[in-house]
């Protein structure tokens, strides 16, 4: 609002800006204001700082008024644009303020936000399972491994096919929504292929195509481009090739109401 008021205060002098009083011979006078009096035009000359008169027949009123109308329309459009920008900024500020400052994923349920609990993901390699942590990923051993969650379904259930989330990142990393693969007693988040000798880590994830909108510094709003099929999903955050995938899981199940 302060920005808009400042812009309007700066724009106000333009409302009384100088006008070109065009003449039929192609010239013009720069005037502060003018008025038509019968067969004459009275105007205040900016150049000579005094009131003067000129025969109406020597003035091109049509061109003068057309330019005045054009400038007035431009000024009005400026004010409208500034007002729209101010409203958008205030809406963005309100949006940011409603999201908790703690890093994490928050499901948008109307006017309410529900925090998703970060899952304890584990790496399964050669029948050995290790807890996956952000700061100290498990040692990488050549071969195959899977990042898994315990249980075949999430305790957090969403009925909406296109759920929206706020994601406040703890650091600048990649993120997205992936579809999980349920197996006996577990859900697979991603598959790792570790290249021998170089120990290069290749991550395979079933990414869902999403829209992402940056709301603020490190804060994003994300949602799927198409409705999600019923199943198991997760919002993930990771650094490519680092083995530090963090997981916030959820289930999509159609609402049973109305059946």
C-alpha positions in Angstrom: 0.0 0.0 0.0 2.8 2.4 0.9 4.4 1.8 -2.5 1.1 2.5 -4.3 0.6 5.7 -2.4 4.1 6.8 -3.2 3.6 6.0 -6.9 0.3 8.0 -6.9 2.0 10.9 -5.2 4.7 10.9 -7.8 2.1 10.5 -10.6 -0.1 13.4 -9.3 2.1 16.2 -10.8 1.7 14.4 -14.2 -2.1 14.9 -14.0 -1.4 18.6 -14.3 1.5 18.2 -16.7 2.1 20.5 -19.5 0.0 20.1 -22.7 0.8 20.8 -26.3 -1.7 23.1 -27.8 -1.4 22.2 -31.5 -1.8 24.8 -34.2 -3.2 24.3 -37.7 0.1 25.4 -39.3 1.9 22.4 -37.7 3.4 24.2 -34.7 2.3 24.2 -31.1 2.5 26.1 -27.8 3.5 24.3 -24.6 0.7 25.3 -22.1 -0.1 24.5 -18.5 -3.8 24.8 -19.3 -6.2 26.2 -21.8 -9.9 27.0 -22.3 -12.0 27.7 -25.4 -13.9 31.0 -25.2 -16.3 31.4 -28.1 -14.0 32.1 -31.2 -10.8 32.2 -29.1 -8.6 30.0 -27.1 -7.2 31.3 -23.8 -4.0 29.5 -22.5 -1.3 29.9 -20.0 2.1 29.8 -21.8 4.8 27.8 -20.0 7.4 29.6 -22.1 6.4 33.1 -21.2 4.7 32.4 -17.9 1.6 34.4 -18.7 -2.0 34.1 -20.1 -2.5 34.6 -23.8 -5.2 34.3 -26.4 -5.3 33.1 -30.0 -8.1 32.8 -32.6 -9.8 29.4 -32.4 -9.4 28.9 -36.1 -5.6 28.7 -35.7 -5.8 25.9 -33.1 -6.0 22.2 -34.0 -8.3 21.2 -31.1 -8.9 17.7 -32.5 -5.2 16.8 -32.3 -4.8 18.6 -29.0 -7.6 16.7 -27.3 -6.7 13.4 -28.9 -3.2 13.6 -27.3 -4.7 14.7 -24.0 -7.0 11.6 -24.0 -4.1 9.3 -24.9 -2.0 10.6 -22.1 -4.9 10.4 -19.6 -5.4 6.7 -20.7 -1.7 6.0 -20.2 -1.8 7.5 -16.7 -4.9 5.6 -15.8 -3.3 2.3 -17.0 -0.2 3.1 -14.9 -2.3 3.5 -11.8 -4.3 0.3 -12.5 -1.1 -1.6 -13.1 0.5 -0.3 -9.9 -2.6 -1.1 -7.9 -2.7 -4.7 -9.3 1.0 -5.1 -8.5 0.5 -3.8 -5.0 -2.4 -6.3 -4.5 -0.3 -9.1 -5.8 2.6 -8.3 -3.5 0.3 -8.1 -0.5 -1.3 -11.4 -1.4 2.1 -13.0 -1.7 3.1 -11.6 1.7 0.0 -13.1 3.2 0.7 -16.4 1.5 4.3 -16.5 2.8 3.2 -15.5 6.4 0.8 -18.5 6.7 3.5 -21.1 6.1 5.5 -22.1 9.2 9.1 -21.1 9.2 10.3 -24.7 9.8 11.6 -26.5 6.7 9.2 -29.2 5.5 6.2 -30.0 3.4 2.7 -28.6 4.2 -0.5 -29.9 2.5 -2.9 -27.1 1.5 -6.4 -28.1 2.7 -8.5 -25.1 1.9 -7.5 -22.4 4.4 -5.7 -24.9 6.6 -2.2 -26.2 6.3 -1.2 -29.7 7.6 2.4 -30.6 8.0 3.5 -33.9 6.5 5.7 -36.0 8.8 9.2 -36.6 7.4 9.5 -40.4 6.8 12.5 -42.4 8.0 13.8 -43.8 4.8 16.3 -46.7 4.6 18.8 -47.9 2.1 18.6 -51.6 1.3 21.8 -53.0 -0.2 22.7 -56.7 -0.2 20.0 -57.4 2.4 21.5 -54.8 4.8 19.4 -51.8 5.7 20.8 -48.4 6.9 18.9 -45.3 7.9 19.3 -42.5 5.3 20.3 -39.2 6.8 20.7 -35.8 5.2 24.1 -34.9 6.7 25.7 -38.4 6.7 24.5 -40.5 3.8 25.2 -44.2 4.0 28.5 -45.4 2.5 28.1 -46.2 -1.2 29.0 -49.7 -2.3 29.1 -50.8 -5.9 26.0 -52.5 -7.1 22.2 -51.9 -6.7 20.4 -50.5 -3.7 16.9 -49.2 -3.0 15.6 -46.4 -0.8 12.6 -47.8 1.1 9.9 -46.8 3.6 8.5 -49.3 6.0 4.8 -50.3 5.4 2.9 -50.7 2.2 0.9 -47.5 2.6 1.2 -44.1 4.2 -0.7 -43.1 7.3 -1.2 -39.7 5.7 -4.2 -40.0 3.3 -5.3 -37.4 0.8 -8.5 -37.8 -1.3 -7.8 -35.0 -3.7 -6.4 -36.1 -7.0 -4.3 -32.9 -7.5 -3.1 -32.1 -4.0 -1.2 -28.8 -3.5 1.7 -28.5 -1.1 4.0 -25.8 0.2 7.6 -26.9 0.4 10.0 -24.9 2.5 13.5 -26.1 1.7 16.2 -26.3 4.3 18.8 -25.8 1.6 19.1 -25.3 -2.2 18.4 -28.8 -3.5 16.3 -30.6 -6.1 12.8 -31.6 -5.2 9.6 -33.1 -6.7 6.8 -35.6 -6.3 7.4 -39.3 -7.0 5.2 -42.3 -7.2 6.3 -45.1 -4.8 6.3 -48.8 -5.6 4.7 -50.9 -2.9 6.2 -54.3 -2.2 5.8 -56.8 0.5 5.9 -54.7 3.7 7.7 -51.7 2.1 7.4 -48.9 -0.4 10.4 -48.2 -2.8 11.2 -44.5 -3.2 14.0 -44.9 -5.6 16.6 -47.3 -7.0 20.3 -46.7 -6.8 22.8 -47.9 -9.3 26.4 -47.5 -8.0 29.0 -47.6 -10.7 32.1 -49.8 -9.8 35.5 -48.1 -9.3 34.1 -44.5 -9.6 31.3 -45.2 -7.1 29.1 -42.8 -9.1 25.5 -42.9 -7.9 22.7 -43.0 -10.4 19.2 -42.4 -8.9 16.1 -43.8 -10.6 12.8 -42.1 -9.5 9.3 -42.3 -10.8 8.8 -38.5 -11.0 5.3 -37.0 -11.4 5.1 -34.0 -13.7 4.4 -31.0 -11.5 3.9 -27.3 -11.5 6.1 -25.3 -9.2 5.7 -21.7 -8.2 8.3 -19.9 -6.0 6.4 -18.0 -3.4 9.4 -16.7 -1.4 13.0 -17.4 -0.5 13.3 -21.2 -0.4 9.5 -21.5 -0.3 7.6 -23.2 -3.2 4.1 -24.2 -4.0 3.9 -27.5 -5.9 1.1 -29.5 -7.4 0.7 -32.3 -10.0 0.0 -31.3 -13.6 -2.6 -34.1 -13.9 -4.8 -35.8 -11.3 -2.9 -38.5 -9.4 -4.1 -42.1 -9.7 -4.8 -43.8 -6.4 -1.6 -45.0 -4.9 1.5 -44.2 -2.8 3.4 -41.0 -3.4 6.0 -38.8 -1.7 7.5 -35.3 -1.9 11.2 -35.7 -2.0 14.3 -33.4 -1.6 17.7 -34.6 -2.8 21.1 -33.7 -4.3 21.8 -35.6 -7.5 24.4 -38.3 -6.8 24.8 -37.6 -3.1 22.5 -40.3 -1.6 20.8 -37.9 0.7 17.1 -38.2 -0.4 14.6 -36.9 2.2 11.0 -38.2 2.0 7.5 -36.9 3.0 5.1 -39.7 2.1 1.3 -39.7 1.4 -1.4 -41.9 0.0 -4.0 -40.8 -2.6 -7.3 -42.6 -2.1 -10.6 -41.6 -3.6 -13.2 -40.2 -1.2 -15.8 -42.8 -0.1 -18.5 -40.2 0.4 -21.6 -40.5 -1.8 -21.2 -44.2 -2.4 
